[in-house]
Amino acid sequence: MGDFLGSTGVMVAGGVGHKGRVALVAGFLYGLALIGFGLSSWFWLSLALAACLGALAALVGINLRVGQIPRIRV
């Protein structure tokens, strides 16, 4: 669910400037959400953090793939 929401958010946002900064902030927030998920003992908080982890993973992954040049072998 979170992965779907993160991908949809990137699609709606379109060409966001400073993609490196967005990926850096999303990576930092991913780390905080992962720590919170590991320390959480409440089910609903863990569920919300798992959704955030999926959304942030999609955001970081999409931003990192945008700058790559596709390599085609002939």
C-alpha positions as CSV (number, residue, x, y, z in Angstrom):
1,M,0.0,0.0,0.0
2,G,2.7,2.5,0.9
3,D,4.7,1.6,-2.1
4,F,1.7,2.3,-4.3
5,L,1.1,5.7,-2.6
6,G,4.8,6.6,-2.9
7,S,4.9,5.8,-6.6
8,T,1.6,7.7,-7.2
9,G,3.0,10.7,-5.3
10,V,6.1,10.8,-7.5
11,M,4.0,10.5,-10.6
12,V,1.7,13.3,-9.6
13,A,4.6,15.6,-8.6
14,G,6.1,15.3,-12.0
15,G,9.5,16.9,-12.6
16,V,10.6,17.9,-9.1
17,G,13.7,20.0,-9.0
18,H,16.6,19.0,-6.7
19,K,16.1,15.3,-7.0
20,G,19.2,14.6,-5.1
21,R,18.0,16.5,-2.1
22,V,14.6,14.8,-2.3
23,A,16.3,11.4,-2.3
24,L,18.5,12.4,0.6
25,V,15.6,13.6,2.8
26,A,13.5,10.6,1.9
27,G,16.5,8.3,2.8
28,F,16.8,10.0,6.2
29,L,13.1,9.8,6.9
30,Y,13.2,6.1,5.8
31,G,15.9,5.5,8.4
32,L,13.8,7.2,11.1
33,A,10.7,5.3,10.2
34,L,12.7,2.0,10.3
35,I,14.0,2.8,13.8
36,G,10.5,3.7,14.9
37,F,9.1,0.5,13.4
38,G,11.7,-1.6,15.2
39,L,11.0,0.1,18.6
40,S,7.2,0.2,18.3
41,S,5.1,-2.1,20.4
42,W,1.7,-0.8,19.2
43,F,0.2,-2.6,16.2
44,W,-1.4,0.5,14.6
45,L,1.7,2.5,14.9
46,S,3.7,-0.3,13.4
47,L,1.2,-0.6,10.5
48,A,1.4,3.1,9.8
49,L,5.2,3.1,9.9
50,A,5.3,0.1,7.5
51,A,3.2,2.0,5.1
52,C,5.6,5.0,5.4
53,L,8.5,2.7,4.8
54,G,6.9,1.5,1.5
55,A,6.2,5.0,0.4
56,L,9.7,6.3,1.2
57,A,11.3,3.2,-0.4
58,A,9.4,3.9,-3.6
59,L,10.4,7.6,-3.5
60,V,14.1,6.9,-3.0
61,G,14.2,4.1,-5.6
62,I,12.4,6.2,-8.3
63,N,14.6,9.2,-7.7
64,L,17.8,7.1,-7.9
65,R,16.7,5.5,-11.1
66,V,15.9,8.7,-12.9
67,G,19.5,9.7,-13.2
68,Q,20.7,6.5,-14.7
69,I,21.4,6.2,-18.4
70,P,19.9,3.0,-19.9
71,R,22.6,0.8,-21.4
72,I,21.4,-1.2,-24.4
73,R,23.6,-4.0,-25.8
74,V,23.3,-4.7,-29.5
